[in-house]
Amino acid sequence: MSEQFQPPIKKKKDDDTFQYLFDIVDQFFDERPLQKMLETLDDYFQQTFKQTYIPIDVYETTQEYVITAHLPNVNRNQIELEFIDDHFILTVKNNEKMESVNEHTHVYQKKQTYQNIRRTIPLPYSVSEKEIKASFQDGKLVIRFPQRRKLIDVEEN
């Protein structure tokens, strides 16, 4: 990247017209102010859409059905788990407040962000609310409920 403005590339008679155009476009994107703006936009989108999806693992054993939601950097008080009929609604609330004061320049900044991430998790069968157990530890929310599937022994005639 160049720190100083460079005049447009002069076209030589032997140069290909498209190559000249590509050189001009490359030079335009290499300019420092534009490069800085593009980096700022990249940072914005990386921060804004940091985590918009809650990954889960689902498995079953002979005794129970287990759902694990991976929630790194989340505190227990940010989690809301709702049970409605045949599904769970998992909501992670992220409310950040940041304040800074610079006494030297007399600048006061206040920034607040509110973001809720929600995931609906369907259940394979109806479950009583009393049978559901949920725990949260080390960034993992684990939901357990008893297995309802019963295998029927088929007799041979």
C-alpha positions as CSV (number, residue, x, y, z in Angstrom):
1,M,0.0,0.0,0.0
2,S,1.3,3.4,-0.8
3,E,1.2,6.2,1.7
4,Q,1.4,9.0,-0.9
5,F,-0.8,9.9,-3.8
6,Q,0.4,8.5,-7.1
7,P,-0.6,10.0,-10.4
8,P,-2.6,7.7,-12.7
9,I,-0.5,5.3,-14.7
10,K,0.3,6.7,-18.1
11,K,-0.8,4.6,-21.0
12,K,1.8,3.4,-23.4
13,K,0.9,2.8,-27.0
14,D,1.9,-0.9,-26.6
15,D,-0.3,-1.5,-23.5
16,D,-3.4,-3.5,-23.7
17,T,-6.5,-1.3,-22.9
18,F,-7.9,-3.7,-20.4
19,Q,-4.6,-4.0,-18.6
20,Y,-4.5,-0.3,-18.3
21,L,-8.0,-0.3,-16.8
22,F,-7.0,-3.0,-14.3
23,D,-3.9,-1.1,-13.3
24,I,-6.1,2.0,-12.6
25,V,-8.5,0.0,-10.5
26,D,-5.7,-1.7,-8.5
27,Q,-4.1,1.7,-7.8
28,F,-7.5,3.1,-6.7
29,F,-8.0,0.3,-4.1
30,D,-4.4,0.5,-2.9
31,E,-4.8,4.1,-1.9
32,R,-4.5,4.5,1.9
33,P,-7.8,6.3,2.7
34,L,-9.8,3.8,0.8
35,Q,-7.9,0.9,2.2
36,K,-8.6,2.2,5.7
37,M,-12.3,2.6,5.0
38,L,-12.5,-1.0,3.7
39,E,-10.8,-2.3,6.8
40,T,-13.2,-0.4,9.0
41,L,-16.2,-1.9,7.1
42,D,-14.7,-5.4,7.5
43,D,-14.3,-4.8,11.3
44,Y,-17.9,-3.5,11.5
45,F,-19.4,-6.6,9.9
46,Q,-17.2,-9.0,11.9
47,Q,-18.3,-7.4,15.1
48,T,-22.0,-7.0,14.2
49,F,-22.5,-10.5,13.1
50,K,-20.1,-12.2,15.5
51,Q,-22.5,-14.9,16.6
52,T,-26.0,-15.1,15.2
53,Y,-26.5,-18.8,15.5
54,I,-26.6,-21.1,18.5
55,P,-24.9,-24.5,17.7
56,I,-26.5,-27.5,19.3
57,D,-25.8,-31.3,19.6
58,V,-28.6,-33.7,20.0
59,Y,-28.3,-37.4,20.9
60,E,-30.2,-40.1,22.7
61,T,-29.4,-42.9,24.9
62,T,-31.6,-45.8,26.0
63,Q,-32.7,-43.8,29.0
64,E,-32.7,-40.2,27.9
65,Y,-32.7,-37.6,25.2
66,V,-30.0,-35.0,25.5
67,I,-29.7,-31.5,23.9
68,T,-26.4,-29.6,24.3
69,A,-26.2,-25.9,23.3
70,H,-22.7,-24.5,23.0
71,L,-22.7,-21.0,24.5
72,P,-19.1,-19.7,24.9
73,N,-18.6,-16.4,26.7
74,V,-22.2,-16.4,27.9
75,N,-23.2,-16.0,31.6
76,R,-26.1,-17.9,33.2
77,N,-28.1,-14.7,33.6
78,Q,-28.1,-14.1,29.8
79,I,-29.9,-17.4,29.1
80,E,-33.7,-17.8,28.9
81,L,-35.1,-21.3,28.2
82,E,-38.8,-21.5,27.5
83,F,-40.7,-24.8,27.1
84,I,-43.8,-24.6,24.9
85,D,-45.8,-27.8,24.0
86,D,-43.4,-29.7,21.7
87,H,-40.4,-27.4,21.5
88,F,-37.9,-25.3,23.4
89,I,-37.1,-21.7,22.7
90,L,-33.6,-20.8,23.7
91,T,-32.8,-17.1,23.9
92,V,-29.4,-15.5,24.7
93,K,-29.6,-11.9,25.7
94,N,-26.5,-9.8,25.2
95,N,-26.7,-6.3,26.6
96,E,-23.4,-4.4,26.6
97,K,-22.8,-1.0,28.0
98,M,-19.5,0.8,27.7
99,E,-18.7,4.3,28.9
100,S,-15.4,6.1,28.6
101,V,-14.3,9.6,29.7
102,N,-11.1,11.3,28.5
103,E,-10.4,14.1,30.9
104,H,-7.6,15.5,28.7
105,T,-9.8,16.0,25.6
106,H,-13.1,16.3,27.5
107,V,-14.7,13.6,25.4
108,Y,-17.4,11.4,26.8
109,Q,-18.4,8.2,25.0
110,K,-21.3,6.0,25.8
111,K,-22.1,2.9,23.7
112,Q,-24.9,0.4,24.3
113,T,-25.6,-2.7,22.2
114,Y,-28.6,-5.0,22.6
115,Q,-28.7,-8.3,20.8
116,N,-30.9,-11.3,21.3
117,I,-30.1,-14.6,19.6
118,R,-32.9,-17.1,19.5
119,R,-33.1,-20.7,18.5
120,T,-36.2,-23.0,18.4
121,I,-35.5,-26.6,19.2
122,P,-38.3,-29.1,18.3
123,L,-38.8,-32.1,20.4
124,P,-39.3,-35.6,19.0
125,Y,-42.3,-36.3,21.2
126,S,-44.3,-34.6,23.9
127,V,-42.7,-34.3,27.4
128,S,-44.0,-33.3,30.8
129,E,-42.4,-30.1,32.1
130,K,-41.6,-31.9,35.4
131,E,-39.4,-34.4,33.5
132,I,-37.1,-31.8,32.0
133,K,-33.7,-31.1,33.6
134,A,-31.4,-28.3,32.5
135,S,-27.9,-27.3,33.7
136,F,-25.4,-24.8,32.6
137,Q,-21.6,-25.2,33.1
138,D,-18.5,-24.1,31.2
139,G,-20.4,-22.5,28.3
140,K,-22.6,-25.5,27.7
141,L,-26.3,-25.7,28.4
142,V,-27.5,-29.3,28.7
143,I,-31.1,-30.2,28.6
144,R,-32.2,-33.8,29.5
145,F,-35.5,-35.6,29.5
146,P,-36.5,-39.3,29.6
147,Q,-36.6,-41.4,26.5
148,R,-40.1,-42.3,25.4
149,R,-39.3,-44.7,22.7
150,K,-40.1,-48.3,23.5
151,L,-39.0,-51.2,21.4
152,I,-41.7,-53.8,20.8
153,D,-40.5,-57.4,20.5
154,V,-42.0,-58.9,17.4
155,E,-42.8,-62.6,17.8
156,E,-42.3,-65.1,15.0
157,N,-45.2,-67.5,14.1
